[in-house]
Amino acid sequence: MAKGPRYKVPRRRRREGKTNYYKRYRMIVSGHPRFIVRKTLNYIWVQVATAKPEGDVIIAAAHSNELRKRFGWKAGTCNTPAAYLTGLLAALRALEKGIEYAVPDIGLHRPVKGAIVFAAIKAANDAGLKVPISEEVAPSEERIRGEHIASYAKILRENGLLEKRFSRYLANGLQPEDLPSHFEEVKNKILEAYKR
C-alpha cells in the first residue's frame, strides 16, 4: 500500500467500487439532469436526477417491479424488454415534469453493444426525452420485444425443458412464446396511462 506525506486516501465510494468520480464530475459540470440506469440481479431502476450541493434530487423514477404491480407485466423484471418498459415509464414521468434533455448515466456497468442499460436509454428517446445514444449500441427491435426469449422458449419446449427454465413465466400465466405480444400490450398500457 502506498505511504508518505503525499498519499491521499480515495473517497469511500471509490474504494468500494461504487462511484467513478471522474465520470460523475463530467456529468454534473454539464448542468443537465442525468438519466440514471441501474441493474441488479432481479430488478432495474431508472431515475432522472439533478445534482445539488446537498445531494442528488430525483425528479422522476421507475422500478421494474412497478410493471408487475401497475401494468400486469408477467415476465421477468431484469431482461431487455423489462428494461425498455422501465425506461419508457421513467421518461414519460420526466416529460410530465418538464425535462426534455438528460445525459446518460450507466454507472459502473460496462458499455457493451446491446446491453440492457441501453434498452432503457433507447426507450427514453422513443418517448421523446432526448438522451444521447448511438444507434450502434442500442439493442435491436427484436431483442427489445423479447423475440430472442420467445425463440429460446420454443427450442426448450421441443426438448421438454420449458417448465424447468420458465417456471416463473408459467406460474404467472404467460407462455414464454407469447412474450412479444405481451410486451406490446404492456407498452400500450403505459403509453395510455401517460398520454400527453
N, C-alpha and C positions, 0 to 999 in steps of 0.2 A: 504494500500500500504506500502511496506517496506521502512524504512527510516534508516538513520545512516551513519556513515562515510565509511562503507564497502559496502554499497549498490551500485550496478553497473546497470545502465540503459541498458537493452538489445538493440542490434542493431536494427535499424529501420525496416529492412525486417523481422526480427524475431518477433518484436512487431506486425507487420501487418500480420503475419502468412504466409509469402511468402517463407521463406528460413529456412531450418533446417541446421544450420551451422556445426553441428557435422557431419552429413552425407556428406555435401559438402566438408568439410576438409578431410575426409577419401578418397573421390573420387579424390581430387586434389593431395593428397600425393601419390596416386598410380602412378602418372605420365602418365597415359593413357588418351586418348581422352574419352569424355563422350558421350554416345548415349542418348540424351535428348528427352523424350516424354512428351508432354503437351496436355491436353484435355480441351476444353471448351464446352459450350452447343451446339455449332454448328460446330466446327472445331477441327482438330488435327494438331499439329505442331510436327515435328521430326527434330532434329538438331544433328549434330556431332560437338562437340566443344572441344577446348583445353583451359586450364586456363593459362593466362599470368598475370604478376603483374599489368598491366594497364587494365585488364579486359578479359573476355572470347573472344576467336577468333572462329568464326563459320567457319568450314571447308566445311560442306555440310548441306543442309537443304531441307525440303519438307513441303508443306502445303496441306491439304486435298482438298482445293479449286482448286489446280492445276489439280487434277484428272478430274474435270469437264472441265476446260479450255483447257487442252492439250491432254487428253486421252479419252474424251467422256463419262465420268462416269455420269450416270443418277440417281443414288440412293443417299441416304443421305451421308453427309460428316463427320458424327461423330458416325458411327456404327463400328462394328468389321471388316467387310470387307474393309471399307474405311481406318481404322487404319492399317490393314495389307498392303494395297497397298501404303499408305503414307510411312510406314516404309521401304518397298521394294524400293521405289523411292529414299529415303534418303540414304539407304545403298549402292545402286548402284552408287550414286554420290560420296559417301565417298570412295568406292573402286577405282573409277576413280582417286581420289586424292592420292591414295596410303595408305589409312588407312585399316588395316587388323584386328585390335582388338580395342574394346571400352568397357568401363564399363557402365552398365545400370544406368540411372538417371531418375526415375519416379517422382521426386519432392515430393510433399506432397500428391500425390494420394495414396490411400490405396492399399497395395499389396494383392488384393483379387484374388483367383484362377479363371482363365478365364477372367480376366479384359481386357478391351480394350487396355490399355498400353502394356500388354504382347503380344498382337497380333502384334504390331509394332516391338517388340523385336524379336519375332519368325520370322518375315519377314526378318529381318536383317541377322539372322543365315541362313535362306533359301537362301539368296542372296550370302552368302559367307563371310559376315562380322561377325567375332566372337564376340558375346555379350553374356556373361554368363546368362543363364536362365535355370530353372528346367523344365523338360517336364511336371511335375505335375501341374504347374501354367499356362502353355500356353493354350490358347483356343483350342478346338478340331478342326479338319479339317472341320467338318460340319458347325461349327459356323463361321469359317473364310470365308468359301464360301458363307455364308448367307442363308444356308438351313433352319435355325430356322425362319428367316424372311419370307421366301417363304411359309413355312408350316403355319405360323400365317396368312399370306395373304389369303391362301386357306380357312381357317376357317372363316375369315371375309367375303370373297366373298359369302360363303354359307349363312351367316347371313345378307347379304346386307349392310355391314358396310365398305366395301373396299374403296369406294370413300371418305369417311369421314377420315379414318386413313392414307391412302396412296395417298392423293391428289397431293403431290409434285412429287411422282414417276410417277403417271399417266399424270401429266402436262408435264413432261419431256419425255413422250413417252415410259416408261418402265412399263411392267406388273410386279408387285412385285414377282409373282411366277417364273419369268424368272431371278431373281437376281443371282443364282449360275452360270448360263451360261454367263450372262453379266459380272460377276466378272472374270471368266476365260478369256473372250475376252479382258478386260482392262488389266489384268495381262500380257497377251501375248504381248499387245501393249507396255507396259512398258519395258518388257524384250527385245523386238525387238529394242526399242529406245536406250537401253543401252547395246547392245551386246558387249561382251568382247572377 
